[in-house]
Amino acid sequence: MSAPELLLDNARLVLPDGIVHGHLRAAGGRVLEIGAGRLRAPAALDCDGDYVLPGLVELHTDNLEKHLLPRPGAHWPAAAAVRAHDAQLLAAGITTALNAISVGEEEAEEAVEPHGVLAALAQAREDGGLRIEHGVHLRCELPCPDLPQRLQPLLDTPQLRLLSLMDHTPGQRQFHDLERYRAYAARHGNARDDAAFQAQVCHLQDLQHRYASAHRRAVLTLARERALPLASHDDSDLSHIAEAVEAGARIAEFPVNLATARAARAAGLSVLAGAPNLVRGGSHSGNVAAIDLARAGALDALSSDYVPASLLLAAFQLGDCDSIGLPRAVAMVTRTPARAVGYDDRGELAAGQRADLLRVRRVRGLPQLEAVWVSGARRY
């Protein structure tokens, strides 16, 4: 059943090239008209000067894993986790989300089984238990000994939109500093004494040496066969960018330093950074600050990563920068990520686009979500 006609009036419409005080009309799940000035129709919703912007588009949320595994070793029922996750994303203004699901996680205690997660998402969708659109982003851990065998049956998932090339081997990329890796492992319930820590590092480095290169080639072949977009991850060296370009990647996720971000952008990749990084003023793992990427003109898109509410907050925080402004900042959490994975029907306020809409009021400088429409239907 299509959504009824929706009329929004007296709103600050965040358009791709500016902000217009005006009105918006949608029907059949699509935006039909955007205009300046008041509509003053009896059926119109008076937005009282609040901002209206496109629904947020998320390419890499780890939030579902937090619901599935709220503590190390404490697995939660997948059906309940999926619905709670959906509700949390909706309340954050995210109307399209790619759930980042790890394939080839080394630490068994914190691993989430992909087949069960995908089945729970499919069942919730069939039951009408999802209020936003959920896609799938498979994170391919290249050093995993049986990665191709694990990945192959997942590639027929209808909602699959993105593959990323992961390598969390300690000693490089995100974990180029082994002490950071030790701290990360401890936070995830994997603290070890020195001898056990060194043994684990050697084990993981051996897996990388034996499998990563061959598995990288295998994933690239599978991606090309299905025309799936690719993302590189945690690039820390210019050679990593060269590899990403050779692989045909579209997105550079969470570059570790400014040099790799600049190189990625110069090569035509969309640079994606963490919204929590921007909100907090820096990376929790000691990598480059997202605000520094933005100021250097080396940032294209943001991901809420591990804090769904960070995406809207980061957009308004970034929009306060004179060199960026709100329309460009909003594009970083809507249009740019949408286009990077082939969503051409959403991400901006324009006639013909999906009526995924947010009404946002600014209170004491913070964006406060007042309403969410998904395909023109009020969901929040």
C-alpha positions in Angstrom: 0.0 0.0 0.0 1.5 3.4 -1.0 1.8 6.2 1.5 -0.8 8.9 1.4 0.1 12.4 0.2 2.5 14.2 2.6 2.6 18.0 2.7 5.3 19.7 4.8 5.2 23.5 5.1 7.2 26.2 6.8 10.4 24.2 6.7 14.1 24.9 6.2 14.7 22.5 3.3 18.3 21.3 3.1 18.8 21.0 -0.6 22.0 19.9 -2.4 23.1 23.5 -3.1 21.6 25.5 -0.3 18.8 25.9 2.3 15.4 27.1 1.2 12.6 28.2 3.5 9.6 26.5 1.8 7.5 23.5 1.4 7.6 19.9 0.2 4.9 17.6 -1.3 5.3 13.8 -1.6 3.0 11.0 -2.6 3.4 7.3 -3.6 6.6 7.2 -1.6 8.3 9.8 -3.7 9.0 13.5 -3.5 6.8 15.3 -6.1 7.5 19.0 -5.5 9.8 21.3 -3.6 9.1 25.0 -3.5 10.0 28.2 -1.8 7.6 30.1 0.4 4.6 28.9 2.4 2.1 26.4 1.1 -0.6 27.2 3.7 -2.8 24.2 2.7 -5.2 22.9 5.4 -3.7 19.4 5.2 -0.1 20.6 5.4 2.1 19.9 8.5 3.6 23.2 9.8 7.2 22.4 10.5 7.6 25.6 12.5 10.9 26.5 10.8 12.6 23.2 11.5 15.0 21.6 9.1 13.9 19.0 6.7 16.6 16.9 5.2 16.9 13.5 3.5 17.0 10.3 5.5 20.5 9.3 6.5 22.3 6.6 4.6 24.7 4.4 6.5 27.3 2.2 4.8 29.1 0.6 7.7 27.2 0.2 10.9 28.6 -2.3 13.5 25.6 -1.7 15.7 23.8 -4.9 14.9 26.8 -6.9 16.2 26.5 -5.0 19.5 22.9 -6.2 19.8 23.8 -9.7 18.9 26.7 -9.8 21.3 26.2 -7.2 24.0 29.1 -8.6 26.0 32.0 -10.9 25.0 30.5 -14.4 25.0 27.0 -13.3 25.7 25.0 -14.1 22.5 21.6 -12.6 22.2 18.6 -14.0 20.2 19.0 -12.8 16.6 15.3 -12.1 16.0 15.1 -9.8 19.0 18.5 -8.2 18.2 17.5 -7.3 14.7 14.3 -5.5 15.8 16.1 -3.6 18.6 18.8 -2.6 16.1 16.2 -1.4 13.6 14.5 0.7 16.2 17.7 2.3 17.3 18.7 3.2 13.7 15.3 4.7 13.1 15.5 6.8 16.2 18.9 8.1 14.9 17.4 9.2 11.6 19.0 6.5 9.5 16.5 5.3 6.9 18.9 3.1 4.8 21.6 1.1 6.5 24.2 -1.4 5.3 24.8 -3.8 8.2 28.5 -4.6 8.3 28.7 -8.4 8.9 32.1 -9.9 9.5 33.1 -13.0 7.4 36.2 -14.7 8.8 36.4 -13.3 12.4 39.4 -14.9 14.1 38.3 -14.6 17.7 35.5 -17.3 18.1 34.2 -15.8 21.3 33.3 -12.5 19.7 32.3 -13.8 16.3 28.8 -13.4 15.0 27.6 -16.2 12.7 26.7 -14.5 9.3 24.1 -17.1 8.2 22.0 -16.7 11.3 22.2 -12.9 11.1 21.1 -12.8 7.5 18.3 -15.2 8.2 17.1 -13.1 11.1 17.1 -10.0 8.9 15.2 -11.8 6.1 12.6 -13.1 8.6 12.1 -9.7 10.2 11.7 -8.2 6.8 9.1 -10.8 5.8 7.2 -10.3 9.1 7.1 -6.5 8.7 9.4 -6.1 11.6 11.7 -3.6 9.9 10.8 0.1 9.6 13.9 1.2 7.7 15.6 -0.4 4.7 18.4 -2.8 5.6 21.1 -3.7 3.2 24.2 -5.9 3.8 27.9 -5.1 3.8 30.1 -8.2 4.1 33.5 -7.5 5.7 35.9 -10.0 4.2 38.7 -10.8 6.6 41.4 -11.8 4.1 43.7 -13.9 6.4 40.9 -16.2 7.4 42.0 -19.7 6.2 38.6 -20.7 4.7 37.3 -17.2 3.7 36.3 -18.1 0.2 34.3 -21.1 1.4 32.6 -19.0 4.0 31.9 -16.1 1.6 30.6 -17.9 -1.4 27.1 -19.0 -0.1 26.5 -15.4 1.3 26.9 -13.7 -2.1 23.4 -14.6 -3.2 21.9 -12.4 -0.4 19.5 -10.1 -2.3 20.3 -7.1 -0.1 24.1 -7.4 -0.5 25.4 -4.0 -1.6 29.1 -3.8 -0.6 32.1 -6.0 0.0 35.1 -4.6 2.0 38.6 -5.9 2.1 39.6 -6.3 5.7 43.0 -7.2 7.3 43.2 -6.7 11.0 46.5 -8.4 11.4 48.5 -6.8 14.2 51.5 -4.9 13.1 49.9 -3.0 10.2 46.9 -0.8 9.1 44.7 0.0 12.1 47.0 -2.0 14.4 50.4 -0.8 13.2 51.1 -0.1 16.8 51.0 -3.4 18.7 50.2 -1.7 22.0 47.0 -0.4 20.5 46.2 -3.9 19.4 46.8 -5.2 22.9 44.5 -2.5 24.3 41.8 -3.4 21.7 42.1 -7.1 22.5 41.7 -6.4 26.2 38.6 -4.2 25.7 37.0 -7.1 23.8 37.7 -9.6 26.6 40.8 -11.1 25.1 43.5 -9.9 27.5 46.6 -12.2 27.6 49.9 -12.3 29.4 53.0 -11.3 27.4 53.9 -14.8 26.2 50.3 -15.5 25.1 50.0 -12.1 23.5 53.2 -12.6 21.4 52.1 -16.1 20.4 48.7 -14.8 19.2 50.4 -12.0 17.2 52.7 -14.5 15.6 49.7 -16.8 14.8 47.8 -14.0 13.2 50.8 -12.8 11.2 51.4 -16.3 9.9 47.8 -16.5 8.7 48.2 -13.3 6.9 51.4 -14.5 5.2 49.8 -17.8 4.2 46.3 -16.7 3.0 45.8 -12.9 2.6 47.1 -12.4 -1.0 45.3 -15.4 -2.5 42.1 -14.6 -0.7 42.3 -11.0 -1.9 42.4 -12.2 -5.5 39.5 -14.6 -4.8 37.3 -11.8 -3.3 38.1 -9.5 -6.2 37.0 -12.2 -8.7 33.7 -12.8 -6.9 33.0 -9.1 -6.7 33.6 -8.6 -10.4 31.4 -11.5 -11.3 28.5 -9.9 -9.4 29.4 -6.2 -10.1 29.5 -5.5 -6.4 31.1 -2.3 -5.1 34.3 -2.7 -3.1 35.8 -0.8 -0.2 39.3 -0.8 1.2 39.7 -0.5 4.9 42.1 1.1 7.4 44.6 2.2 4.7 47.8 3.3 6.4 50.3 3.4 3.5 50.3 4.7 0.0 50.8 1.2 -1.2 47.4 0.3 0.3 45.8 3.0 -1.9 47.5 1.7 -4.9 46.2 -1.8 -4.2 42.7 -0.4 -3.7 42.8 1.4 -7.0 44.1 -1.7 -8.8 41.2 -3.7 -7.2 38.6 -1.1 -8.5 37.5 -0.1 -5.0 35.1 2.8 -4.8 35.4 3.7 -1.2 38.3 4.1 1.3 37.0 3.3 4.7 38.6 4.9 7.8 42.0 5.9 6.4 44.6 5.8 9.2 46.3 9.1 8.2 45.9 12.2 6.2 48.4 11.1 3.5 46.4 8.0 2.6 43.1 9.9 2.6 44.5 12.5 0.2 45.9 9.8 -2.0 42.6 7.9 -2.0 40.6 11.1 -2.9 43.1 12.0 -5.7 42.6 8.5 -7.1 38.8 9.0 -7.3 37.8 6.9 -4.2 35.2 8.3 -1.8 36.9 8.8 1.6 34.7 7.6 4.5 35.5 8.5 8.1 33.8 7.8 11.4 31.2 10.1 12.7 32.1 9.2 16.3 35.6 10.3 15.5 34.3 13.7 14.4 31.9 14.2 17.3 34.6 13.3 19.9 37.2 15.4 18.2 39.5 12.5 17.4 39.9 8.8 16.8 39.6 6.5 19.8 42.4 4.4 18.4 44.9 7.2 17.7 44.3 7.5 14.0 43.7 10.8 12.0 40.9 13.0 13.3 38.0 13.2 10.9 37.8 17.0 11.4 41.3 17.3 10.1 40.3 15.3 7.0 37.4 17.6 6.5 39.4 20.8 6.9 42.0 19.4 4.4 39.2 18.7 1.9 39.9 15.0 2.1 36.5 13.8 3.4 33.5 12.7 1.4 31.3 10.7 3.6 30.7 9.7 7.3 29.6 6.5 8.9 28.1 6.1 12.4 30.3 3.0 12.8 29.6 2.0 16.4 27.3 4.9 17.5 24.1 5.3 15.4 23.2 8.7 16.9 26.6 10.1 15.8 25.7 10.5 12.2 23.1 13.3 12.5 25.1 15.0 15.2 28.3 14.9 13.1 26.5 16.4 10.1 25.3 19.4 12.0 28.6 19.8 13.8 30.4 19.7 10.5 27.8 22.0 9.0 28.9 24.7 11.4 32.3 24.9 9.7 32.3 28.0 7.5 34.3 26.2 4.8 31.8 23.3 4.6 28.2 24.4 5.5 25.2 22.3 6.2 24.2 21.3 2.7 27.6 19.9 2.0 27.8 18.2 5.4 24.3 16.7 5.0 25.4 15.3 1.6 28.2 13.4 3.4 25.6 11.4 5.3 23.0 11.1 2.6 23.7 11.6 -1.1 27.4 10.7 -1.3 27.2 7.3 0.6 24.0 6.5 -1.4 25.6 7.0 -4.7 28.8 5.2 -3.7 26.9 1.9 -3.5 24.4 2.4 -6.4 21.4 3.9 -4.6 20.3 6.5 -7.1 16.8 6.9 -5.8 17.5 8.5 -2.4 19.9 10.8 -0.5 18.7 14.3 -1.6 15.6 16.4 -1.6 14.6 16.4 -5.2 11.5 15.5 -7.3 11.5 11.8 -8.0 13.6 10.8 -5.0 12.3 8.5 -2.3 10.5 10.4 0.4 12.9 9.4 3.1 12.7 12.5 5.2 13.8 13.9 8.6 12.4 16.8 10.5 15.1 18.2 12.8 14.9 21.0 15.3 18.1 22.5 16.7 18.0 22.8 20.5 20.9 24.4 22.4 23.0 23.7 19.3 22.1 20.0 19.1 20.0 18.5 16.4 16.8 17.0 17.8 15.0 14.5 15.7 11.3 15.4 15.5 10.0 13.0 12.8 11.1 10.4 10.3 9.3 9.4 7.2 10.4 6.3 5.2 9.0 6.3 1.6 6.6 8.9 2.7 5.2 7.0 5.7 5.6 8.4 9.2 7.8 5.9 11.2 8.9 8.1 14.1 
